[in-house]
Amino acid sequence: MSTQTGPTNGRKNHGTSSTNFFRKRPSQWTRKEVIQFVAPLIIAIAAIVIPLIVTQGSGGASSSSNASGSHPTNLPSGTYRTHLGRALTLTNGTAALTVQLTRMVDPATGDHNFLKSGDRYLAAEFRVSDPSAQPVSGLVLFDSATTVVGSDGQTYSADQLDTVSECTSFHNGSFQIVSGQSVTGCAVFQIPTGVSASEVQVIIGNERGIWSNP
């Protein structure tokens, strides 16, 4: 009587794959392996850091501001709506950031070797300002808090590794904002050709900003 060992029914032995990955030097890692093992780590760090992205500042309820001085519609549960070009002030409960969606770059120019078949690059550019008396850190994770809702009803997360030539990704830009100043950066997405970006969303703490496009 023979004894069968290892995976059955055509399943891959993930334990062996993981072991082989860690035996490789970093220079031997493929992009797929980097995404498979590093992306979960980035998401875990983002879950911890994003609620603390604003360290100090003035308290109080969230407010909204824009160039015309009118206020976007405030929705329940800390959700605030406006549209492309306008700014929202989002707080984590103790302090705030002023976030303005300045433009949508669609399509954006990126490395086609990493572009999924049938997709295109899209970038949402933001100007993030610090109105408090203290610097704000953790901006490299800002794109982790950003999503796009497509015309197909699907939600697309920003790619943590992709860059485009039209703007600087947050994960490649400044780590912090000096008090009273602002930083401009973008979140990069891969979305299917033929699907337009209907909304852009940013979550800071327990509050969500939604920008309609256009």
Secondary structure, DSSP 8 states (H G I E B T S, - for coil): -----S--TT---HHHHHHHHHHS-GGG--HHHHHHHHHHHHHHHHHHHGGGS--S---S---EE-TTS----EETTTEEEEETT-EEEEESSS-EEEEEEEEEEEEE-B-GGGS-TTEEEEEEEEEEE--SSS-EE-GGGGGGGEEEEETTS-EEE--SS--BSSS-BGGGS-SEE-TT-EEEEEEEEEEETT--EEEEEEEETTEEEEEE--
